[in-house]
Amino acid sequence: MMSPELIPKVHSVAVDRDMCITAATCLAFGIYELDDEAKAVLLTNNGSNSDDPQNPLHNAEGFVTVSDLLNPQNESYEQMQARVFESAQSCPFHAIIVKDENGEQIWPPTIV
């Protein structure tokens, strides 16, 4: 895992269901599972996932904050930021979207 000091300040993460084609590289990071359609969903610390419409831990766009993600190893916030950022980088189809605390997309890079 990358050193937390080298990771951008990750605030929230979501999976773009249209871009996800089940490469499943994200599963190695322990914060995702595959749903009934074989799409990656985020695991949240309330025992549900980001695909559940009743889950209050995601917003309307499906973003979940780093502090609301499942954290069974009880890692620090900085370690979880690194886990999220690395998991997003591992997706060959750029289906994992990461935003900073200002709501700016930091992964995948946007083309201007």
Secondary structure per residue as TSV (DSSP state, phi and psi in degrees):
chain	resnum	aa	ss	phi	psi
A	1	M	-	360.0	142.3
A	2	M	-	-64.0	154.8
A	3	S	-	-66.4	130.6
A	4	P	G	-54.9	-27.5
A	5	E	G	-67.2	-22.5
A	6	L	G	-91.9	-4.4
A	7	I	S	-91.4	137.0
A	8	P	-	-61.0	160.9
A	9	K	-	-74.0	87.5
A	10	V	E	-75.2	133.7
A	11	H	E	-113.4	-44.5
A	12	S	E	-145.4	163.2
A	13	V	E	-146.8	148.9
A	14	A	E	-148.2	162.9
A	15	V	E	-111.8	126.6
A	16	D	-	-80.6	105.4
A	17	R	T	-62.5	-29.3
A	18	D	T	-71.3	-30.1
A	19	M	T	-87.3	-23.8
A	20	C	-	-73.3	122.0
A	21	I	-	-124.5	30.5
A	22	T	-	65.3	40.8
A	23	A	-	-66.9	-30.8
A	24	A	-	66.8	15.6
A	25	T	G	-64.6	-27.7
A	26	C	G	-68.8	-24.0
A	27	L	G	-60.2	-27.9
A	28	A	G	-63.8	-17.0
A	29	F	G	-90.3	-3.9
A	30	G	S	73.4	10.9
A	31	I	S	-120.4	10.9
A	32	Y	E	-132.6	157.5
A	33	E	E	-143.8	168.5
A	34	L	E	-96.7	138.1
A	35	D	-	-88.3	-170.2
A	36	D	T	-63.3	-20.9
A	37	E	T	-98.1	11.3
A	38	A	S	61.0	34.1
A	39	K	-	-105.9	145.3
A	40	A	E	-71.2	137.9
A	41	V	E	-131.9	152.6
A	42	L	E	-83.2	141.0
A	43	L	B	-92.5	129.7
A	44	T	B	-107.9	160.8
A	45	N	T	-73.9	1.9
A	46	N	T	-98.1	8.9
A	47	G	S	88.3	1.8
A	48	S	-	-110.2	-171.6
A	49	N	B	-132.9	171.4
A	50	S	T	-71.2	-8.2
A	51	D	T	-87.3	-14.2
A	52	D	-	-79.2	115.2
A	53	P	T	-64.2	-17.4
A	54	Q	T	-88.2	-4.2
A	55	N	-	-78.1	114.2
A	56	P	T	-76.3	-3.0
A	57	L	T	-89.5	12.8
A	58	H	S	-133.5	153.9
A	59	N	-	-90.5	-177.5
A	60	A	T	-59.7	-29.0
A	61	E	T	-87.2	0.0
A	62	G	-	90.5	4.6
A	63	F	-	-77.1	140.6
A	64	V	E	-122.0	137.3
A	65	T	E	-75.3	154.8
A	66	V	G	-56.0	-41.2
A	67	S	G	-69.7	-15.7
A	68	D	G	-95.7	-0.2
A	69	L	B	-79.7	152.8
A	70	L	-	-58.0	133.6
A	71	N	-	-140.1	67.0
A	72	P	T	-65.7	-23.4
A	73	Q	T	-86.5	0.9
A	74	N	-	53.3	48.0
A	75	E	-	-74.6	159.4
A	76	S	-	-68.5	164.7
A	77	Y	H	-58.9	-41.9
A	78	E	H	-64.2	-39.5
A	79	Q	H	-65.9	-38.3
A	80	M	H	-67.5	-37.3
A	81	Q	H	-59.0	-43.8
A	82	A	H	-63.9	-41.9
A	83	R	H	-60.5	-45.8
A	84	V	H	-63.4	-47.6
A	85	F	H	-64.1	-43.8
A	86	E	H	-66.1	-36.8
A	87	S	H	-64.5	-39.5
A	88	A	H	-64.6	-42.2
A	89	Q	H	-66.2	-25.0
A	90	S	H	-75.3	-17.4
A	91	C	-	-77.4	115.5
A	92	P	T	-69.9	-10.8
A	93	F	T	-110.7	9.5
A	94	H	-	53.5	39.9
A	95	A	-	-85.3	-10.7
A	96	I	E	-102.0	119.2
A	97	I	E	-103.8	129.2
A	98	V	E	-120.0	135.1
A	99	K	E	-123.4	154.9
A	100	D	E	-90.2	-177.0
A	101	E	T	-66.2	-16.6
A	102	N	T	-92.4	3.5
A	103	G	S	82.0	9.0
A	104	E	-	-83.4	134.8
A	105	Q	E	-71.5	125.9
A	106	I	E	-111.6	-13.5
A	107	W	E	-154.0	138.9
A	108	P	S	-68.6	160.8
A	109	P	-	-59.4	139.6
A	110	T	-	-91.8	145.0
A	111	I	-	-95.7	127.1
A	112	V	-	-99.0	360.0
